[in-house]
Amino acid sequence: MRSPLRVMNTSRSPVPRAAAIVVTGAVLLTGACSVGGSEAGAAADTVRIVLPEEPPTLEPCDASLTATGRVTRSNITEPLTERVPETGELEPKLATEWEQTEPTSWTFQLREGVKFHDGTPLTAEAAAFSIERTVNSDIGCNVDGYVFGDSELTATAVDDTTVEVTTATPDPILPLRLSFVEIVPADTDAEAKVRQPVGTGPYRIDQWNQGVSLRLAAFDGYWGEAPPFPTAEYVWRAEGSIRAAMVSSGEADVAVGLAPADGAGDRAVEYPNNETSYLRMDATKAPLDDIRVRQAINYAIDKEGMVASVFSGLGQPAGQVVPEGVTGHNPDVGPWPHDMAKAKSLIAEARADGVPVDTAITIIGRNGIYPKAAEAMEVAQNSLIEVGLKVDIQMLDVNAWLEYLLRPFPTDIGPTLLQAQHGNQAGDAAFTMGQIYGSEGAQSSYGTAELDALVEEAELASGADRQAKFAEALAYQNENVVRDAVLAHMTGIMALSPSVTYEPNSATNDEMHLAEMHPAS
């Protein structure tokens, strides 16, 4: 029985997005060396972007990591489908149409005439290989845990342009999940990750000078419209004020991850970045294994004060990692109130029952995860010390921090609070609940059988029932598990030079499409 669910678009050019905005105003040009060795006047041919950190890898199956995805996704590599942030709808990318042919089977028709950067054609074999490599291999893809969790699926090439994907159980959002699988050639290493991938995107990797710069060049054989800039250059600077100054001085065209105090001035553009900041508690180790201690941490941290002071008012205190506008968001789960008396009482109660509340807890922070990341952790540390806990801070760069984010976690450290940030640009709580709160989730330090069951039930639902069941799971987590101290829904700031037009959206933090950047007329 063929399902009526069907999406079709046989156009060979990308679906146009919203019109870009132009940031105007005078720019101060200096004699400083320009980004990546380019001259300031080269911006007509090259868009120059300064990031908070160097991508640890451009491995496509790790593209759900912010530092990797913002460079890779739909620039170097492309998926079968792509979600439009403004509408939440799926649009064709490397697949032109798809349909659900059985409750557990979907068929995708591939776009014809597409080539990889090495000149080989896109085939159903490559698409099926990419899906299997991402979901079923042993190389530890972040996309697997983030998007697919424990899902079982099989991808098969039916013919040169048709891919069939079957799942163990019905999956009503499989085409949305596959929007996170970047397609690579069938001869890509299936036993290990690659640092510099071959893709079908509008840009290919030209030169990566590790620790210095990354240059992408437009791919002459691209199936769609040629990107406006023939070249894109990335550099990275940890200090937000330096990134902002590089745009003001004409050394860069785009700077991301800025704070209000970084001084971008009239170059600054604010946008809702769909990110939620939180502290993940290792609830398997004392004293964090006692729910009263986890509750006390939530009461102790003044989220409103943190947003007002550290984040300069940009953001909104939060009580859940699923933001408004995402399927499953529970409007009844608000931020925990700031109540130091309640927090101290819970710690005293736990101490009286023999909980070792004097055990040192380490906050594992990440440099550059968001503006003033270290300051935010110092505010949290001071609050937790005030209620009677012993807390240290260890700030790490992204590669060392990833060891704590993803399973298997380091075993040579005591109880931890991990500074983390979650962006659900896919628009469905399925991309949050399993990987972050599931007992075996790729980023989960603790879960319960009861919560697992609620999440599994929600993932099988659709429509209004799906929304209600995910909202129920979020409420259960907040009341009975308390695995996190959720801090804030964040607001992003970037700086744009007057020579570039670009409109950021809720997905920009995770996937910054170079083809949407244009030279200002």
C-alpha positions in Angstrom: 0.0 0.0 0.0 1.6 3.3 -1.1 1.3 6.2 1.4 0.1 9.5 0.1 3.1 11.2 1.8 5.1 12.6 -1.1 7.3 15.5 -1.7 8.4 16.5 -5.2 10.5 19.1 -6.9 12.5 18.3 -10.0 14.1 21.8 -10.3 17.9 21.6 -10.9 18.6 24.9 -9.1 18.4 25.6 -5.3 15.2 26.9 -3.9 15.6 30.6 -3.2 15.7 31.8 0.4 14.6 35.1 2.0 16.2 38.2 0.7 19.4 39.2 2.3 19.9 42.2 4.5 22.6 44.8 3.9 24.6 46.2 6.8 25.7 49.7 5.9 28.0 52.3 7.4 31.5 53.4 7.1 34.4 51.0 7.6 37.8 51.8 8.9 40.6 50.4 6.7 43.9 49.9 8.3 47.3 48.7 7.1 47.0 45.5 9.2 47.6 42.1 7.5 44.4 40.7 6.1 42.7 37.4 7.0 44.3 34.3 5.7 46.8 36.3 3.6 44.1 38.0 1.5 44.3 41.7 0.8 41.4 43.8 2.1 40.4 44.7 -1.5 40.0 41.0 -2.4 36.5 40.8 -0.8 34.9 41.0 -4.2 36.2 37.6 -5.0 36.6 36.2 -1.5 34.4 36.2 1.5 36.5 36.2 4.7 35.1 34.6 7.8 36.6 34.6 11.3 35.4 31.9 13.7 35.8 31.4 17.5 37.6 28.1 16.9 39.2 26.0 14.2 37.0 23.0 13.1 38.4 19.9 14.8 37.6 18.0 11.6 35.5 18.4 8.5 34.4 14.7 8.7 30.8 14.8 7.2 29.3 12.3 9.7 30.4 14.7 12.5 28.6 17.7 10.9 26.1 17.9 13.7 29.0 19.4 15.8 28.7 23.2 15.5 32.4 23.8 14.8 32.3 21.3 11.9 28.8 21.8 10.6 29.0 25.6 10.1 31.8 25.0 7.6 30.8 21.7 6.1 27.0 21.5 5.7 25.8 22.5 2.3 29.1 24.1 1.5 31.4 21.2 1.0 29.0 18.3 1.4 25.2 18.1 0.9 22.3 15.9 2.2 19.4 14.4 0.4 16.9 16.8 2.0 17.3 20.1 3.7 15.1 21.9 6.2 14.2 25.6 5.6 14.7 27.3 8.9 12.1 30.0 8.2 9.3 27.6 7.5 10.3 24.2 9.0 9.6 22.6 5.7 11.8 20.1 3.9 13.1 21.0 0.4 14.9 18.9 -2.1 18.7 18.9 -2.1 20.4 15.8 -3.6 17.1 14.0 -3.7 14.4 15.6 -5.9 11.5 13.6 -4.4 10.7 11.0 -1.8 7.7 9.0 -0.6 6.8 6.5 2.1 6.0 3.3 0.3 5.4 1.2 3.4 5.1 2.0 7.1 8.9 1.2 7.5 10.1 2.0 4.0 10.9 5.2 2.2 12.1 5.7 -1.4 14.3 8.6 -2.5 14.9 9.7 -6.1 18.3 11.3 -6.7 19.0 14.5 -8.7 20.6 13.6 -12.0 23.8 15.2 -13.3 25.4 15.7 -9.9 29.2 15.2 -9.5 31.5 14.9 -6.5 34.5 17.1 -6.3 36.7 14.3 -7.6 34.6 14.1 -10.8 32.7 10.9 -10.0 29.0 10.9 -10.4 26.5 10.9 -7.6 24.8 7.5 -7.6 22.3 5.6 -5.4 25.2 3.4 -4.3 27.1 6.4 -2.9 24.0 7.7 -1.2 23.2 4.3 0.4 26.9 3.9 1.4 26.8 7.4 3.1 23.8 6.5 5.1 25.2 3.2 6.2 28.5 4.7 7.0 26.9 7.4 9.2 24.4 5.2 11.0 25.7 1.6 11.0 29.5 1.8 11.0 31.7 1.6 14.1 33.6 4.9 13.5 31.5 6.8 16.1 29.7 9.4 14.0 28.2 12.2 16.0 25.3 12.4 13.6 24.4 8.8 14.4 23.9 9.5 18.1 22.5 13.0 17.7 20.0 12.2 14.9 19.4 8.4 14.9 20.0 7.3 18.5 19.3 3.6 18.7 17.4 3.5 15.4 18.0 0.6 13.1 17.8 1.2 9.3 19.1 -0.2 6.1 19.9 1.8 2.9 19.8 0.0 -0.5 20.5 1.2 -4.0 17.5 0.1 -6.1 19.0 1.4 -9.3 21.4 4.2 -10.2 19.1 7.0 -9.0 16.8 5.3 -6.5 17.6 4.7 -2.8 15.3 2.7 -0.5 15.7 3.2 3.3 13.9 0.7 5.6 13.6 1.1 9.4 13.0 -1.5 12.1 9.9 0.5 13.2 7.8 3.2 11.5 9.7 6.5 11.5 7.4 9.4 10.5 10.3 11.9 10.3 13.0 9.8 8.5 13.4 12.4 5.6 14.1 15.0 8.3 16.6 12.8 9.9 18.4 12.2 6.6 18.8 15.9 6.2 21.8 15.4 8.6 23.5 12.7 6.5 26.0 14.3 4.2 26.6 12.4 1.1 30.1 11.2 0.1 31.6 9.0 -2.6 31.3 5.2 -2.1 35.1 4.9 -1.9 35.3 7.1 1.3 37.0 5.2 4.1 34.3 3.2 5.9 36.7 2.1 8.7 37.9 5.5 9.9 36.9 9.1 9.8 38.3 11.5 7.2 39.5 15.0 8.0 39.0 16.5 4.6 36.0 15.1 2.7 35.0 15.0 -0.9 31.5 16.2 -1.4 29.0 17.6 -4.0 28.7 21.1 -2.5 29.3 24.4 -4.2 32.7 24.6 -2.6 35.6 22.2 -2.4 38.5 22.2 0.0 41.4 24.1 -1.5 43.9 24.4 1.3 43.8 23.8 5.0 46.8 25.2 6.8 46.2 23.7 10.2 46.2 26.2 13.0 46.2 29.1 10.6 43.5 29.1 7.9 41.1 27.1 5.8 40.4 28.1 2.2 37.5 26.8 0.1 37.2 27.3 -3.7 34.1 27.2 -5.8 33.5 23.9 -7.5 33.3 24.4 -11.2 31.3 21.2 -11.7 28.6 22.1 -9.2 25.1 21.0 -10.2 23.4 24.2 -9.0 24.0 27.9 -9.4 27.6 29.0 -8.9 28.1 30.6 -5.5 28.5 34.4 -5.5 32.0 34.3 -4.0 34.6 32.2 -5.9 36.6 31.7 -2.7 35.9 31.5 1.0 38.6 31.8 3.7 38.2 31.0 7.3 40.5 31.9 10.2 39.8 31.6 13.9 40.4 33.9 16.8 39.3 33.0 20.4 38.7 36.6 21.6 35.4 38.0 20.4 36.7 41.6 20.6 39.4 40.7 18.1 36.9 39.0 15.7 34.7 42.1 15.8 37.7 44.4 15.3 38.7 42.4 12.2 35.4 43.2 10.6 35.6 46.9 11.6 39.1 47.2 10.2 38.3 45.5 6.9 40.3 42.3 7.7 37.2 40.1 7.7 33.8 40.2 6.2 31.9 38.0 8.7 32.6 37.3 12.4 30.4 35.0 14.5 30.0 34.2 18.2 30.1 37.8 19.4 29.0 39.4 22.7 27.6 42.9 23.0 30.8 44.0 24.7 32.9 42.9 21.8 32.4 46.3 20.1 31.0 45.4 16.7 29.0 48.6 16.8 26.9 49.2 13.7 28.4 46.1 12.2 26.5 43.9 14.7 23.5 41.8 13.6 21.4 40.0 16.3 19.5 36.8 15.4 17.8 34.0 17.3 20.3 31.2 17.0 18.1 28.3 18.4 20.8 27.4 21.0 20.1 26.6 24.6 22.9 26.7 27.1 22.9 24.2 30.0 25.0 22.3 32.5 24.9 18.5 32.1 25.2 16.8 35.5 27.0 13.5 35.8 24.2 11.9 37.9 26.0 8.6 38.2 28.6 9.9 40.7 28.1 11.2 44.2 27.0 13.8 45.3 25.3 14.4 41.9 23.6 11.0 42.1 21.2 12.4 44.7 18.3 14.2 43.1 18.2 16.7 46.0 21.7 17.9 45.0 20.7 18.3 41.4 17.6 20.2 42.4 19.7 22.5 44.7 22.0 23.3 41.7 19.0 24.4 39.7 17.7 26.6 42.6 21.1 28.1 43.2 21.9 29.4 39.8 20.3 32.8 39.0 19.4 32.4 35.4 17.8 35.9 35.1 20.9 37.5 36.6 23.2 35.5 34.3 21.3 36.6 31.2 21.2 40.2 32.4 24.8 40.5 33.4 27.0 37.9 31.6 24.9 37.8 28.4 24.1 41.5 28.5 20.4 40.8 28.2 20.7 38.8 25.0 18.8 35.6 25.7 16.0 34.3 27.8 16.2 32.3 31.0 15.2 28.7 30.2 14.0 25.5 31.9 14.2 23.1 29.0 16.6 22.4 26.1 13.7 22.2 23.6 12.9 25.9 22.6 9.7 27.4 21.5 8.8 26.6 17.9 10.2 23.1 18.1 7.8 20.1 18.1 7.7 18.8 21.7 8.4 22.1 23.5 6.4 22.2 26.8 5.2 25.7 27.6 4.5 24.7 31.2 8.2 23.9 31.9 9.7 27.2 32.9 13.1 28.2 34.4 13.7 27.0 37.9 13.2 29.9 40.3 16.3 31.4 42.0 15.9 30.3 45.6 19.2 30.1 47.6 17.3 29.3 50.9 15.7 26.2 49.2 19.0 25.2 47.7 20.9 25.4 51.0 18.1 23.4 52.7 18.3 20.6 50.1 22.1 20.4 50.5 21.8 20.3 54.3 19.1 17.6 54.0 21.3 15.5 51.7 24.3 16.0 54.0 22.3 14.8 57.0 21.4 11.6 55.1 25.1 10.8 54.5 25.4 12.2 50.9 29.1 13.2 50.5 28.2 16.8 49.5 31.8 17.9 50.3 33.2 15.9 47.3 34.7 18.2 44.8 32.7 18.8 41.6 34.5 19.9 38.5 32.8 22.2 35.9 34.2 21.1 32.5 33.9 24.3 30.4 34.6 24.9 26.8 36.4 28.0 25.6 34.4 29.9 22.9 31.3 27.8 23.2 29.4 31.1 23.5 30.5 34.6 24.4 31.8 35.0 27.9 31.7 31.2 28.5 34.3 31.3 31.3 32.5 34.2 33.0 29.2 32.2 32.9 30.9 29.3 34.6 32.4 31.5 37.3 28.9 32.8 38.1 27.6 29.3 38.4 30.6 28.2 40.5 30.1 31.1 43.0 26.5 30.2 43.4 27.2 26.6 44.0 29.9 27.3 46.5 27.5 29.6 48.4 25.0 26.7 48.9 27.8 24.5 50.4 29.2 22.6 47.4 32.9 22.4 46.5 33.3 23.3 42.8 36.3 23.8 40.6 36.4 24.9 36.9 38.5 23.4 34.1 38.1 25.3 30.8 39.1 23.2 27.8 39.4 23.8 24.0 37.0 22.0 21.8 38.9 18.8 21.1 39.6 18.1 24.8 36.0 19.1 25.7 34.6 16.7 23.1 36.0 13.8 25.2 33.5 14.7 27.9 30.6 15.5 25.6 30.4 12.1 23.8 30.4 8.5 25.0 32.5 6.8 26.2 33.3 9.5 28.8 36.6 9.8 30.7 36.7 7.6 33.8 39.6 9.3 35.6 37.7 12.2 37.0 35.1 12.6 39.7 31.6 14.2 39.4 31.3 16.8 36.7 29.1 19.5 35.4 29.6 19.9 31.6 29.1 23.3 30.1 27.1 22.5 26.9 24.9 24.1 24.3 22.2 22.4 22.3 20.7 23.7 19.0 17.6 22.0 17.7 17.6 23.5 14.2 15.9 20.4 12.9 12.7 21.4 14.7 11.7 18.2 16.4 12.4 17.0 20.0 13.5 13.6 18.6 16.8 15.2 17.9 17.1 16.2 21.6 15.5 13.6 23.8 17.2 10.3 22.8 20.7 11.6 22.5 20.7 13.9 25.4 18.4 12.2 27.9 18.3 8.5 26.8 20.0 6.0 29.0 22.3 5.1 26.1 22.3 8.5 24.4 25.5 9.7 22.7 25.6 12.8 24.9 23.7 11.4 27.9 25.4 10.9 31.3 22.3 9.5 32.9 18.8 8.3 32.0 16.0 6.2 33.4 13.9 3.4 32.0 10.7 5.4 32.5 12.0 8.4 30.6 13.3 6.1 27.8 9.8 4.6 27.4 8.2 8.0 27.2 10.7 9.1 24.5 10.3 5.9 22.5 6.5 6.3 22.5 6.8 9.9 21.4 9.2 9.1 18.5 6.6 6.7 17.0 3.8 9.3 17.2 2.9 12.0 14.7 0.9 15.2 14.5 -0.6 16.6 17.7 0.0 13.3 19.5 3.7 13.6 18.9 3.7 17.1 20.4 1.8 16.0 23.4 4.0 12.9 24.1 7.3 14.8 23.8 6.0 17.5 26.1 5.0 14.8 28.6 8.6 13.4 28.4 10.1 16.9 29.0 7.9 17.4 32.0 8.8 14.0 33.4 12.5 14.8 33.0 12.1 18.2 34.8 10.3 16.7 37.7 11.7 13.2 38.2 15.1 13.1 36.6 16.6 16.6 36.8 19.7 15.7 34.7 20.5 19.3 33.8 20.7 22.8 35.0 19.3 24.6 31.9 20.4 28.2 31.7 19.2 30.2 28.8 17.8 30.2 25.2 20.6 32.2 23.5 20.6 35.1 21.0 23.4 35.2 18.5 25.4 38.2 17.3 27.5 38.4 14.2 29.4 41.2 12.5 29.1 41.9 8.8 31.2 44.2 6.7 29.4 46.6 4.3 30.8 44.6 1.4 28.7 41.5 2.2 25.0 40.9 2.4 23.8 37.9 4.4 20.7 37.2 6.5 21.4 34.9 9.5 18.6 32.6 10.7 18.0 30.1 13.5 20.3 27.5 11.8 23.2 29.9 11.2 25.1 28.8 14.3 25.3 25.2 13.0 25.3 25.6 9.2 26.4 28.9 7.6 25.7 28.6 3.9 28.2 30.5 1.9 26.0 30.5 -1.2 23.6 32.8 0.7 26.4 35.4 1.1 26.6 38.0 -1.7 28.8 41.0 -2.5 27.0 44.2 -1.7 26.0 46.1 -4.8 
